[in-house]
Structure formats: structure tokens, C-alpha cells
């Protein structure tokens, strides 16, 4: 396999595991999620070995960007499912302006 094909195969494998992790979290399959996290970490560790020596053209950078964006979106959704109180707090802050949030949290002082 050529270096770029190997490079993208690793990113695609990470994205696939990330997607499986999200499904496990949505289904509350916590032991499956834990096992998948180990697989995810191992894949990320192997990516570190090849990430520095690959030069990408514009189309390849866009492909990498899409994969990373998918992985990060899955990660954010997993975090929201694993810790719903953080998701509620995030929604609370995003729905209000900062001054109003502080006023609601701490009262008018």
C-alpha cells in the first residue's frame, strides 16, 4: 500500500470506529463503548507514526478535513450522551447571551 493510501485508510478506520462508538453510546451499550475506545486509541496511536511524513494536495486536505470533522462531530455527540448534564449546560449557554446567563446563575447583584 502506498503511504497516502495507508494514511487515509487509518483516518477512515478511526472514523468508522468513532461512528460505532456513537451508535454504542446512543444504545447505552457502555461496555461496548469502552471496548471501542481502546480500539480507537490504538488506531490514533498508529496514525501518529505516519501523520508527519505525508504531503497532501488540496483535494486530499479536504478529504482529511471531512474525516476529522466527522470524527470530532461523533466525539461531541458521544460526550453529550455520556454526560447529559454537560449537554444541558452547553445548550443553556448557547441559547442565552453571557450577561443574561450570569444574571440567571448568580442573580442580580
Order of alpha helices (4+ residues) and beta strands (2+ residues): alpha-alpha-alpha-alpha-alpha
